[in-house]
Amino acid sequence: GQIRTPIAGGDNYFDRGGDVVTLSSFFITALIIVVTTIFTFKSSRNTSISQERIAKERDLGETERLRAEKRASNRQEWINTLRSDLAAYVGAAMNSWNLHQMQAGRASYQQSLNDELTWQESSKWAYEYNLSLRELQRLRAKIKLLLNPTEFESKELMILVDNVATVATSGRSVISECNLIIEASQPILKKEWEKVKALQ
């Protein structure tokens, strides 16, 4: 049966068994609340950490993607610039050679002109020829700056570019030398294009 303990000063009794059960229930409930709170806090904290990690990984992935796109864009721009400059260089070499041939063909014609007309013709030709040589040297410098001096293919291409400049001012045909430049540049441009595709 229940243990009833009298309370001093009266007929009231203290129900020890019932109060123990009540206190036990209270402590168990309090313990459950504390444990639940701790579990909820840890779960929330873990979720927050996980979300932060996912966000960081996503940001890192996005940053790397943007970097790859930038590298691909820069390489594509380099390809376009080199291709354009090589084409312009070949055109400038052909123009210099044509002017050189033109002057050689005019030699007999100029003999039939008086001194003033001969001087005017010569001055006009010299002006155009000097412009073509300047353009040739400008493009040669640009191409040299674009190429990697440590790569074998680039060094070979630069040798051909230098050779064309020499031939163009000698009066000899530059057609075969210009074709060699085009052939030598294609593997370089293709290799860079493969790098661009790998980054995309």
Disulfide bonds with the S-S distance in Angstrom:
none
